[in-house]
């Protein structure tokens, strides 16, 4: 049997694609999400609302009970889009809880097993928005903060065999993207036209990057941010 992999936000879209990739690669996937998974690519599912630290701690403890988790993918996240003027401190707190506090709790939960095994792979799902994006004050701040935690954890844990990296998706076609960006909309066309490779990303594009970084093959890569964005990050630079 394969190693255990803990995946937050694994119910659908990018999370579902990551669950499929990890399962196909032989990992025993534990999905932690507030919603029921829309797929069957996991060994176990734990329902937990990561917005509340107490609930998150309880759910994570149940998820890893009796399991030595050596892979962690922090995919859960919320956006709460708003202009600068309309961004409330309550909204900021909610985004910080899921996008920053939850990854920290997950890391602390699985760290003892990784230390005992002398190995571990951690992938934090970030976003191209970490570089800055309109109407994303809270979201972009937390994703940039996740980069800082990624690098810090990489420095602290590298000598005990644990690598920590981040994957930053650009425009990815998900159910949410399709809902707010109709295919025939001029705005959608403008988004696609701005992508150097000429197409939207797929959930599988992100999952393939994650699959490599959690594998044994990626043992000399740590503290890095890999943008899966079709070249948009280069264009922005």
Wavefront OBJ file of the C-alpha trace (Angstrom):
o trace
v 0.000 0.000 0.000
v 1.135 3.563 -0.698
v 1.869 6.418 1.650
v -0.931 8.532 3.035
v -1.581 11.950 1.489
v -3.723 14.557 3.258
v -5.561 16.862 0.840
v -7.667 19.796 1.993
v -10.306 21.252 -0.296
v -10.351 18.025 -2.274
v -14.068 17.804 -2.996
v -14.187 19.191 -6.534
v -12.490 21.110 -9.333
v -8.724 21.469 -8.717
v -8.977 19.459 -5.505
v -10.717 16.583 -7.287
v -8.067 16.558 -10.026
v -5.311 16.456 -7.398
v -7.069 13.582 -5.626
v -7.212 11.644 -8.905
v -3.556 12.310 -9.669
v -2.399 11.240 -6.206
v -4.573 8.124 -6.251
v -3.240 7.147 -9.674
v 0.285 7.628 -8.326
v -0.400 5.126 -5.560
v -1.077 7.394 -2.597
v -3.852 6.710 -0.096
v -5.716 10.018 -0.193
v -7.479 11.543 2.809
v -9.792 14.369 1.742
v -10.687 17.073 4.270
v -13.392 19.439 3.071
v -16.558 21.171 4.211
v -18.410 19.686 1.213
v -19.029 16.112 0.144
v -16.561 15.036 -2.590
v -17.926 14.907 -6.134
v -15.647 11.942 -6.945
v -14.462 8.680 -5.428
v -10.697 9.123 -5.698
v -9.905 8.892 -1.987
v -9.551 6.326 0.753
v -11.282 8.384 3.431
v -13.180 11.651 3.760
v -13.440 13.886 6.811
v -15.915 16.751 6.797
v -14.479 19.817 8.517
v -15.024 23.565 8.306
v -11.516 24.992 8.170
v -12.778 28.505 8.875
v -12.952 27.634 12.569
v -9.598 26.637 14.134
v -11.234 24.485 16.801
v -13.307 22.562 14.268
v -10.296 22.326 11.967
v -8.082 20.853 14.700
v -10.714 18.255 15.570
v -11.262 17.274 11.933
v -7.542 17.045 11.188
v -6.963 14.878 14.260
v -9.648 12.474 13.010
v -8.173 12.528 9.508
v -4.696 11.416 10.586
v -5.669 9.115 13.458
v -3.785 5.840 12.992
v -2.266 7.040 9.703
v 1.319 8.136 9.068
v 0.814 10.992 6.593
v 3.952 11.861 4.612
v 2.285 13.998 1.923
v 0.288 17.177 2.498
v -1.472 19.329 -0.090
v -3.028 22.505 1.303
v -5.572 23.230 -1.410
v -8.533 24.636 0.547
v -9.062 28.344 0.055
v -11.643 31.106 -0.137
v -11.585 34.373 -2.078
v -14.147 36.947 -0.779
v -13.570 39.452 -3.647
v -14.069 43.124 -2.812
v -12.612 46.520 -3.588
v -10.226 48.111 -1.114
v -13.002 50.354 0.203
v -15.377 47.424 0.695
v -12.940 44.948 2.266
v -13.996 44.443 5.874
v -11.826 43.179 8.702
v -14.371 40.377 9.165
v -13.824 39.284 5.568
v -10.059 39.470 6.030
v -10.300 37.305 9.152
v -12.321 34.682 7.268
v -9.840 34.509 4.397
v -6.866 34.369 6.764
v -8.504 31.517 8.693
v -8.770 29.265 5.630
v -5.837 30.420 3.508
v -3.193 30.840 6.227
v -4.254 29.420 9.580
v -5.549 26.123 8.165
v -2.299 25.313 6.295
v -0.370 26.012 9.492
v -2.634 23.681 11.472
v -2.337 20.998 8.789
v 1.441 21.255 8.797
v 1.598 21.005 12.573
v -0.745 18.006 12.490
v 1.277 15.920 10.027
v 4.754 17.039 11.080
v 5.284 14.390 13.798
v 4.677 11.553 11.313
v 6.928 13.177 8.704
v 9.696 13.615 11.277
v 9.352 9.996 12.374
v 9.560 8.824 8.747
v 12.472 11.116 7.938
v 10.711 12.328 4.813
v 7.783 14.404 3.676
v 6.398 16.420 0.785
v 4.261 19.520 1.275
v 2.591 21.511 -1.501
v 0.713 24.715 -0.731
v -1.735 25.813 -3.416
v -1.232 29.526 -3.896
v -2.367 31.737 -6.778
v -1.022 34.106 -9.382
v -3.025 36.679 -7.390
v -0.167 36.671 -4.867
v 1.555 39.028 -7.307
v -1.385 41.427 -7.033
v -4.893 41.435 -8.439
v -7.734 43.945 -8.391
v -10.554 43.249 -5.919
v -8.377 40.767 -4.015
v -6.905 42.667 -1.058
v -7.516 39.852 1.422
v -6.956 36.970 -0.979
v -3.723 38.244 -2.524
v -2.340 39.096 0.914
v -2.956 35.588 2.214
v -1.495 33.912 -0.861
v 1.610 36.088 -0.634
v 1.779 35.153 3.034
v 1.559 31.489 2.070
v 4.703 31.996 -0.029
v 6.479 33.278 3.062
v 5.401 30.282 5.111
v 6.425 27.936 2.282
v 9.961 29.318 2.254
v 10.249 29.391 6.032
v 9.070 25.789 6.408
v 11.466 24.729 3.658
v 14.377 26.222 5.596
v 13.298 24.697 8.897
v 12.508 21.215 7.628
v 14.896 20.524 4.754
v 17.538 18.792 6.844
v 15.059 16.221 8.098
v 13.969 15.199 4.614
v 10.867 17.344 4.227
v 10.425 19.556 1.161
v 7.888 22.379 0.981
v 6.808 24.082 -2.232
v 3.903 26.108 -3.593
v 1.946 25.907 -6.842
v 0.355 29.124 -8.074
v -2.407 28.578 -10.640
v -3.329 31.262 -13.134
v -6.703 31.267 -14.967
v -8.020 27.720 -14.531
v -11.299 26.509 -15.979
v -13.388 25.366 -13.011
v -17.120 25.331 -12.384
v -16.792 28.683 -10.601
v -14.833 30.189 -13.495
v -17.456 29.028 -15.991
v -20.268 30.402 -13.820
v -18.863 33.938 -13.797
v -17.156 33.890 -17.212
v -19.524 32.733 -19.995
v -17.635 31.243 -22.953
v -19.031 33.828 -25.403
v -18.344 36.827 -23.151
v -15.906 39.507 -24.398
v -14.392 39.511 -20.913
v -13.693 35.785 -21.130
v -12.139 36.242 -24.575
v -9.912 38.987 -23.176
v -8.718 36.667 -20.407
v -7.849 33.902 -22.870
v -6.190 36.349 -25.278
v -3.891 37.501 -22.450
v -2.558 33.978 -21.861
v 0.621 33.369 -23.903
v -0.192 29.695 -24.592
v -3.613 30.724 -25.909
v -5.913 28.699 -23.654
v -7.268 28.457 -20.144
v -5.597 26.077 -17.758
v -7.302 22.886 -16.655
v -7.570 21.383 -13.207
v -5.392 18.561 -14.490
v -2.636 21.045 -15.381
v -2.413 22.009 -11.711
v -2.694 18.415 -10.534
v 0.244 17.330 -12.706
v 2.471 19.961 -11.099
v 1.366 18.881 -7.631
v 1.891 15.232 -8.530
v 5.529 15.869 -9.385
v 6.273 17.980 -6.307
v 4.857 15.380 -3.904
v 6.802 12.564 -5.557
v 10.155 11.128 -4.539
v 11.555 12.604 -7.765
v 11.310 16.136 -6.366
v 13.636 15.663 -3.416
v 16.026 18.478 -4.420
v 13.301 21.102 -4.953
v 12.130 23.073 -1.924
v 11.038 26.584 -1.023
v 9.902 27.282 -4.583
v 6.739 28.719 -6.145
v 5.753 27.117 -9.451
v 3.248 29.205 -11.400
v 0.928 27.106 -13.553
v -0.384 30.025 -15.550
v 0.276 29.483 -19.262
v 2.950 32.173 -19.202
v 0.820 34.979 -17.733
v 3.319 35.542 -14.925
v 6.012 36.273 -17.496
v 3.696 38.677 -19.265
v 2.886 40.463 -16.028
v 6.586 40.847 -15.267
l 1 2 3 4 5 6 7 8 9 10 11 12 13 14 15 16 17 18 19 20 21 22 23 24 25 26 27 28 29 30 31 32 33 34 35 36 37 38 39 40 41 42 43 44 45 46 47 48 49 50 51 52 53 54 55 56 57 58 59 60 61 62 63 64 65 66 67 68 69 70 71 72 73 74 75 76 77 78 79 80 81 82 83 84 85 86 87 88 89 90 91 92 93 94 95 96 97 98 99 100 101 102 103 104 105 106 107 108 109 110 111 112 113 114 115 116 117 118 119 120 121 122 123 124 125 126 127 128 129 130 131 132 133 134 135 136 137 138 139 140 141 142 143 144 145 146 147 148 149 150 151 152 153 154 155 156 157 158 159 160 161 162 163 164 165 166 167 168 169 170 171 172 173 174 175 176 177 178 179 180 181 182 183 184 185 186 187 188 189 190 191 192 193 194 195 196 197 198 199 200 201 202 203 204 205 206 207 208 209 210 211 212 213 214 215 216 217 218 219 220 221 222 223 224 225 226 227 228 229 230 231 232 233 234 235 236 237
